[in-house]
Amino acid sequence: MSARIAVIAAREFTEGLRNRAFLMGAVLTPAIMIGAIFLPAGLAERLKPEQATVAVAGGDAALYDELARRVGEYNARRGRPRCILERVSGPAEPALERAKPRMESGELAAFLVLDEGLIDGSRGAQLHVHPSGISGVPKDLGRWTGDAVRRRRLVLSGARADAIARLDAPVKLETRIVGDRPKATVEEAMLARILAPVAAAMLLFLGIFSVSQLCLTNLIEERSGRVLEVLLASVSPLELMAGKILGNGCLGLAVSTFWGVLGLSVAQSHGLAQSVTATQAILLPAYFILGFLLFAAFYCAAGSICETVQGAQALMLPLTLTATVPLMLGGTLAQHPSSTMARILSLVPPMTPFAMMFRLAIPPGPGLLDVALSLLSLAAGVVASVWAASRIFRVGILMHGRTPGPREVWRWLFPA
């Protein structure tokens, strides 16, 4: 590597570390991401009502008592919201009309009607809920009602008490995770399956684009301030571009490493760190380096022909939107990581790093052939982007006062 490229790279790296706005973003970005992941669940738990009152009309006293017993068992297991049953006497329809204002005000979560033909199976039950109170109604209320009705039918059929108790005994189903984390709970496994691919893809996306954007901004500022003219008196345009990409790449790798270690620490504190495999730890830097080289080359080319940051960002918008396609299809990729669509996205260079992060995070992960093809495809994209960017950069960086059109850029790429 040329000594001049190394000097430019060192300068870009140190300038990035001195940029307070960039460092502030580097610190705030993971904090915002962690908050966005874990804060909603905590707030949802805190915002749950202390209790949910359900009015019950119809049915005999024995059926109501059986339903109340099951609700009591639920309240003993769960802290909040507590489910409180309120017995309503008299016909159900007038009682429902009287209860509607209470449901609208939130005082009453639901109104359960147990029809007279519920025991013999000729009629059913109705649960009336106001939209504002749906979240407070226990999701198992329908199951409790069905269990209470079936037990009441057994009693009325003359079945012995011990037989009813055996039939009514719950079946304890213990779900165990098979694979690398046999001791993980179902909740942990589901949470890891959701968060791991999203976190990996977002880490890569933010690391690549935040530093590429910094490279673009610095380049345009130096271009408008005539600093580049001084630099180009000592180095060639290609050495300048190579130094900027190398220095900002090292900066991006350092920031992404910091984010990754921080995210791993948070995952460890929540018992989710086992979802990170050695394969992911090895391939994540590889996809970051290749992905950054791909996008940084395009950003340098855009910065060399645009007079303003806004113009360069508008020019790069289609490429940026293309890169976000795997993020928008993240749910599908996480559910079907080996589908044809996932394989195709893994072979399109602007989308390759982010699509592969989703696929790698879902066990057992893509095969060796898929990984090799994605890396080869991305490497080919890097070669093509660097070749095109170098041809644009060496001419565009010396132009001032106007932005070249598509035909002119084409002539730079393919001179006659």
C-alpha positions as CSV (number, residue, x, y, z in Angstrom):
1,M,0.0,0.0,0.0
2,S,1.3,3.5,-0.9
3,A,2.5,5.6,2.0
4,R,0.4,8.4,0.8
5,I,-2.8,6.3,0.9
6,A,-1.9,5.3,4.5
7,V,-1.5,9.0,5.5
8,I,-4.8,9.9,4.0
9,A,-6.5,6.9,5.7
10,A,-5.0,7.8,9.0
11,R,-6.2,11.4,8.6
12,E,-9.7,10.3,7.7
13,F,-9.8,8.0,10.7
14,T,-8.6,10.6,13.2
15,E,-10.9,13.3,11.7
16,G,-13.8,10.9,12.2
17,L,-12.9,10.3,15.8
18,R,-12.7,14.1,16.4
19,N,-16.1,14.7,14.9
20,R,-18.4,15.2,17.9
21,A,-21.6,14.8,15.9
22,F,-20.5,11.5,14.6
23,L,-19.3,10.3,18.0
24,M,-22.6,11.4,19.6
25,G,-24.5,9.5,16.9
26,A,-22.3,6.4,17.5
27,V,-23.3,6.5,21.2
28,L,-26.9,7.4,20.8
29,T,-27.7,5.0,18.0
30,P,-27.3,1.8,20.0
31,A,-29.1,3.4,23.0
32,I,-32.0,4.2,20.8
33,M,-32.1,0.7,19.2
34,I,-31.9,-1.0,22.6
35,G,-34.7,1.3,23.9
36,A,-36.8,0.6,20.8
37,I,-36.4,-3.1,21.3
38,F,-36.9,-3.5,25.1
39,L,-38.8,-0.3,26.1
40,P,-42.2,-1.2,24.4
41,A,-42.4,-4.5,26.2
42,G,-41.7,-2.8,29.6
43,L,-44.2,0.0,28.9
44,A,-46.9,-2.5,27.8
45,E,-46.5,-4.4,31.1
46,R,-46.6,-1.2,33.1
47,L,-49.6,0.2,31.2
48,K,-51.7,-2.9,31.8
49,P,-54.7,-2.1,34.0
50,E,-54.6,-3.3,37.6
51,Q,-57.8,-5.3,37.0
52,A,-60.3,-6.2,34.3
53,T,-63.9,-6.5,35.4
54,V,-66.0,-8.9,33.3
55,A,-69.8,-8.9,33.9
56,V,-71.5,-12.3,33.6
57,A,-75.2,-12.7,32.8
58,G,-77.1,-15.9,32.4
59,G,-76.2,-19.5,33.4
60,D,-77.0,-21.1,36.8
61,A,-75.1,-20.4,40.0
62,A,-73.1,-23.6,39.7
63,L,-71.8,-22.7,36.3
64,Y,-70.8,-19.2,37.5
65,D,-69.0,-20.6,40.5
66,E,-67.1,-23.0,38.3
67,L,-66.0,-20.1,36.0
68,A,-65.1,-18.0,39.0
69,R,-62.9,-20.9,40.3
70,R,-60.9,-20.9,37.1
71,V,-60.6,-17.2,37.1
72,G,-59.4,-17.3,40.7
73,E,-56.7,-19.8,39.7
74,Y,-55.6,-17.4,37.0
75,N,-55.4,-14.5,39.4
76,A,-53.3,-16.6,41.8
77,R,-50.7,-17.3,39.0
78,R,-50.7,-13.8,37.3
79,G,-50.1,-10.5,39.0
80,R,-51.8,-8.1,36.6
81,P,-54.3,-7.5,35.3
82,R,-56.5,-9.3,37.8
83,C,-59.7,-10.6,36.3
84,I,-62.8,-9.7,38.4
85,L,-66.1,-11.4,37.7
86,E,-69.3,-9.5,38.4
87,R,-72.5,-11.5,38.6
88,V,-75.4,-9.8,36.8
89,S,-79.0,-10.9,37.6
90,G,-82.0,-10.6,35.4
91,P,-82.4,-10.8,31.6
92,A,-79.1,-10.4,29.7
93,E,-80.2,-7.9,27.0
94,P,-81.4,-5.1,29.3
95,A,-78.4,-5.7,31.5
96,L,-76.1,-5.4,28.5
97,E,-77.7,-2.0,27.5
98,R,-77.2,-0.7,31.0
99,A,-73.6,-1.9,31.0
100,K,-72.6,-0.2,27.7
101,P,-71.8,3.2,29.3
102,R,-69.5,1.4,31.8
103,M,-67.8,-0.4,29.0
104,E,-67.2,2.8,27.1
105,S,-65.8,4.5,30.1
106,G,-63.4,1.6,30.8
107,E,-65.0,0.7,34.1
108,L,-66.1,-2.6,32.6
109,A,-63.8,-4.6,30.3
110,A,-66.3,-7.1,28.9
111,F,-69.8,-8.5,29.2
112,L,-70.2,-12.3,29.0
113,V,-73.6,-13.7,28.2
114,L,-74.2,-17.4,29.1
115,D,-77.3,-18.5,27.2
116,E,-79.8,-21.0,28.7
117,G,-79.1,-23.6,26.0
118,L,-75.4,-23.5,26.7
119,I,-75.4,-26.7,28.8
120,D,-77.3,-28.9,26.3
121,G,-75.3,-27.4,23.4
122,S,-78.3,-25.8,21.6
123,R,-76.9,-22.2,22.3
124,G,-73.6,-20.6,22.8
125,A,-72.0,-17.8,24.7
126,Q,-71.3,-14.2,23.6
127,L,-68.6,-11.9,24.8
128,H,-69.3,-8.2,24.2
129,V,-66.2,-6.0,24.3
130,H,-65.7,-2.3,23.7
131,P,-62.7,-1.5,21.5
132,S,-61.0,0.4,24.3
133,G,-61.2,-2.5,26.6
134,I,-60.0,-5.4,24.4
135,S,-56.5,-5.4,25.8
136,G,-57.7,-5.9,29.3
137,V,-59.8,-9.0,28.6
138,P,-57.8,-12.2,29.5
139,K,-57.2,-14.2,26.3
140,D,-58.1,-17.4,28.1
141,L,-61.6,-16.3,29.1
142,G,-63.1,-18.4,26.2
143,R,-61.2,-21.5,27.3
144,W,-62.2,-21.0,30.9
145,T,-65.9,-20.7,29.9
146,G,-65.7,-23.9,27.7
147,D,-64.0,-25.8,30.5
148,A,-66.6,-24.7,33.0
149,V,-69.5,-25.7,30.7
150,R,-68.0,-29.1,30.1
151,R,-67.5,-29.8,33.8
152,R,-71.1,-28.7,34.5
153,R,-72.3,-31.1,31.8
154,L,-70.4,-33.9,33.4
155,V,-71.9,-33.1,36.8
156,L,-75.4,-33.0,35.4
157,S,-74.9,-36.3,33.6
158,G,-74.4,-38.0,37.0
159,A,-70.6,-38.7,36.6
160,R,-68.8,-39.4,39.8
161,A,-66.8,-36.6,41.4
162,D,-63.5,-38.5,41.2
163,A,-64.0,-39.3,37.5
164,I,-64.8,-35.6,36.9
165,A,-61.7,-34.6,38.7
166,R,-59.6,-36.9,36.5
167,L,-61.2,-35.7,33.3
168,D,-60.9,-32.1,34.3
169,A,-57.2,-32.4,35.4
170,P,-55.0,-30.2,33.2
171,V,-52.3,-31.7,31.0
172,K,-48.9,-30.3,31.8
173,L,-47.0,-29.7,28.5
174,E,-43.4,-28.9,28.9
175,T,-41.8,-27.6,25.7
176,R,-38.1,-28.2,25.3
177,I,-35.9,-26.6,22.7
178,V,-33.9,-29.0,20.6
179,G,-30.5,-27.9,19.2
180,D,-27.7,-25.7,20.4
181,R,-29.7,-24.3,23.3
182,P,-31.6,-27.2,24.9
183,K,-32.0,-25.4,28.2
184,A,-33.5,-22.3,26.7
185,T,-37.1,-21.5,27.4
186,V,-39.7,-21.1,24.7
187,E,-39.9,-17.4,25.3
188,E,-36.2,-17.0,25.0
189,A,-36.0,-19.0,21.8
190,M,-38.9,-17.0,20.2
191,L,-37.4,-13.7,21.3
192,A,-34.0,-14.7,20.0
193,R,-35.5,-15.8,16.7
194,I,-37.1,-12.4,16.3
195,L,-34.4,-10.1,17.6
196,A,-31.2,-11.9,16.3
197,P,-31.8,-11.3,12.6
198,V,-33.1,-7.8,13.0
199,A,-30.2,-6.8,15.3
200,A,-27.6,-8.2,12.9
201,A,-29.1,-6.6,9.8
202,M,-29.6,-3.2,11.5
203,L,-26.0,-3.3,12.9
204,L,-24.7,-3.9,9.4
205,F,-26.9,-1.3,7.8
206,L,-26.2,1.5,10.3
207,G,-22.5,0.7,10.4
208,I,-22.2,0.9,6.6
209,F,-24.4,3.8,5.8
210,S,-23.5,6.1,8.8
211,V,-19.8,5.9,7.9
212,S,-20.4,6.1,4.1
213,Q,-22.5,9.2,4.7
214,L,-19.7,10.7,6.8
215,C,-17.3,10.0,3.9
216,L,-19.6,11.7,1.5
217,T,-20.1,14.8,3.7
218,N,-16.4,15.2,4.3
219,L,-15.6,14.9,0.6
220,I,-18.1,17.6,-0.4
221,E,-17.0,19.9,2.4
222,E,-13.4,19.6,1.3
223,R,-14.4,20.0,-2.4
224,S,-16.4,23.2,-1.7
225,G,-13.6,24.6,0.5
226,R,-11.0,24.0,-2.1
227,V,-9.1,21.7,0.3
228,L,-9.0,18.9,-2.3
229,E,-7.1,21.1,-4.7
230,V,-4.2,21.3,-2.2
231,L,-4.4,17.5,-1.6
232,L,-4.4,16.7,-5.3
233,A,-1.2,18.6,-5.7
234,S,0.5,15.9,-3.7
235,V,-1.5,12.7,-4.4
236,S,-3.4,11.3,-7.3
237,P,-7.3,11.2,-7.4
238,L,-7.2,7.4,-7.1
239,E,-4.9,7.5,-4.0
240,L,-7.2,10.1,-2.5
241,M,-10.3,8.0,-3.0
242,A,-8.5,4.8,-1.8
243,G,-7.3,6.6,1.4
244,K,-10.7,8.0,2.2
245,I,-12.4,4.6,1.7
246,L,-9.7,2.8,3.8
247,G,-9.7,5.3,6.7
248,N,-13.5,5.5,6.9
249,G,-13.7,1.7,6.6
250,C,-11.5,1.3,9.6
251,L,-13.6,3.9,11.5
252,G,-16.8,2.0,10.6
253,L,-15.4,-1.3,11.6
254,A,-14.4,0.2,15.0
255,V,-17.8,1.7,15.6
256,S,-19.6,-1.5,14.5
257,T,-17.4,-3.5,16.8
258,F,-18.4,-1.2,19.7
259,W,-22.1,-1.6,18.8
260,G,-21.7,-5.4,18.5
261,V,-20.0,-5.8,21.8
262,L,-22.6,-3.5,23.5
263,G,-25.4,-5.5,21.9
264,L,-23.9,-8.8,22.9
265,S,-23.6,-7.5,26.5
266,V,-27.3,-6.6,26.5
267,A,-28.2,-9.9,25.0
268,Q,-26.1,-11.7,27.6
269,S,-27.9,-9.8,30.4
270,H,-31.3,-11.1,29.0
271,G,-30.1,-14.6,28.4
272,L,-30.0,-14.3,24.6
273,A,-26.3,-14.3,23.9
274,Q,-26.3,-18.0,23.0
275,S,-28.2,-17.2,19.8
276,V,-24.9,-15.7,18.4
277,T,-22.9,-18.4,16.7
278,A,-19.2,-18.5,15.8
279,T,-20.2,-18.5,12.1
280,Q,-22.0,-15.2,12.5
281,A,-19.1,-13.7,14.4
282,I,-16.8,-14.7,11.6
283,L,-18.9,-13.7,8.6
284,L,-20.3,-10.4,10.0
285,P,-17.0,-8.6,9.6
286,A,-16.6,-10.1,6.1
287,Y,-20.0,-8.8,5.0
288,F,-19.3,-5.5,6.6
289,I,-16.0,-4.9,4.9
290,L,-17.3,-6.0,1.4
291,G,-20.6,-4.1,1.9
292,F,-18.8,-0.9,3.0
293,L,-16.4,-1.0,0.0
294,L,-19.4,-1.4,-2.3
295,F,-21.4,1.5,-0.9
296,A,-18.4,3.8,-0.1
297,A,-17.2,3.6,-3.7
298,F,-20.6,4.8,-4.9
299,Y,-20.7,7.5,-2.2
300,C,-17.3,8.7,-3.2
301,A,-18.3,8.8,-6.9
302,A,-21.5,10.8,-5.9
303,G,-19.5,13.2,-3.8
304,S,-17.1,13.9,-6.6
305,I,-19.7,15.0,-9.1
306,C,-22.2,16.8,-6.8
307,E,-21.8,20.3,-5.4
308,T,-24.0,19.8,-2.3
309,V,-24.7,17.1,0.2
310,Q,-28.4,17.2,-0.6
311,G,-27.7,16.6,-4.3
312,A,-25.5,13.6,-3.5
313,Q,-28.0,12.1,-1.2
314,A,-30.7,12.4,-3.8
315,L,-28.5,10.7,-6.3
316,M,-27.8,7.9,-3.9
317,L,-31.4,7.5,-2.8
318,P,-32.3,4.7,-5.3
319,L,-29.3,2.6,-4.2
320,T,-30.1,3.2,-0.5
321,L,-33.7,2.1,-1.0
322,T,-32.5,-1.0,-2.8
323,A,-30.4,-1.9,0.2
324,T,-33.5,-1.6,2.5
325,V,-35.5,-4.2,0.6
326,P,-34.2,-7.1,2.8
327,L,-35.0,-5.0,5.9
328,M,-38.6,-4.5,4.7
329,L,-38.9,-8.2,3.9
330,G,-37.2,-9.2,7.2
331,G,-40.2,-11.0,8.5
332,T,-40.4,-13.2,5.4
333,L,-36.7,-13.8,5.4
334,A,-36.7,-14.8,9.0
335,Q,-39.5,-17.3,8.5
336,H,-38.2,-18.7,5.2
337,P,-34.4,-18.2,5.2
338,S,-33.9,-20.9,2.6
339,S,-36.6,-19.9,0.1
340,T,-35.9,-19.0,-3.5
341,M,-36.6,-15.3,-2.7
342,A,-34.0,-15.3,0.1
343,R,-31.4,-16.9,-2.2
344,I,-32.0,-14.4,-4.9
345,L,-31.7,-11.4,-2.6
346,S,-28.5,-12.9,-1.3
347,L,-27.0,-12.7,-4.8
348,V,-27.8,-9.1,-5.6
349,P,-24.8,-7.1,-4.3
350,P,-26.6,-4.1,-2.8
351,M,-28.9,-6.4,-0.8
352,T,-26.5,-9.3,-0.2
353,P,-25.0,-8.3,3.2
354,F,-28.4,-7.5,4.8
355,A,-30.2,-10.5,3.4
356,M,-27.5,-12.8,4.6
357,M,-27.6,-11.4,8.1
358,F,-31.3,-12.5,8.3
359,R,-30.4,-16.0,6.9
360,L,-27.4,-16.5,9.1
361,A,-29.3,-15.6,12.3
362,I,-31.9,-18.4,11.8
363,P,-30.6,-21.9,12.6
364,P,-29.3,-23.9,11.0
365,G,-28.3,-21.1,8.6
366,P,-27.6,-21.2,4.9
367,G,-25.3,-23.9,3.4
368,L,-21.7,-23.4,2.6
369,L,-22.5,-23.1,-1.1
370,D,-25.0,-20.2,-0.4
371,V,-22.4,-18.4,1.7
372,A,-19.7,-18.8,-0.9
373,L,-21.9,-17.6,-3.7
374,S,-23.1,-14.6,-1.8
375,L,-19.5,-13.6,-0.9
376,L,-18.4,-14.1,-4.5
377,S,-21.4,-12.0,-5.8
378,L,-20.6,-9.3,-3.3
379,A,-16.9,-9.3,-4.1
380,A,-17.8,-9.0,-7.8
381,G,-20.0,-6.1,-7.0
382,V,-17.2,-4.4,-5.1
383,V,-14.8,-4.8,-8.0
384,A,-17.4,-3.3,-10.4
385,S,-18.3,-0.4,-8.1
386,V,-14.7,0.5,-7.3
387,W,-13.8,0.3,-11.0
388,A,-16.7,2.6,-11.9
389,A,-16.2,4.9,-9.0
390,S,-12.5,5.3,-9.8
391,R,-13.2,6.4,-13.3
392,I,-15.9,8.9,-12.2
393,F,-13.8,10.2,-9.2
394,R,-10.6,11.0,-11.1
395,V,-12.5,13.3,-13.5
396,G,-15.4,14.6,-11.4
397,I,-13.2,15.6,-8.4
398,L,-11.6,18.3,-10.6
399,M,-14.8,19.8,-11.9
400,H,-16.5,22.8,-10.2
401,G,-19.6,24.8,-10.8
402,R,-21.8,22.2,-12.5
403,T,-23.0,18.7,-12.2
404,P,-22.3,16.4,-15.1
405,G,-25.2,14.7,-16.8
406,P,-25.7,10.9,-17.4
407,R,-24.2,11.0,-20.9
408,E,-21.1,12.7,-19.7
409,V,-20.6,10.3,-16.9
410,W,-21.1,7.4,-19.3
411,R,-18.3,8.8,-21.5
412,W,-16.0,8.9,-18.4
413,L,-16.8,5.2,-17.8
414,F,-16.5,4.1,-21.4
415,P,-14.3,6.5,-23.3
416,A,-14.3,6.2,-27.0
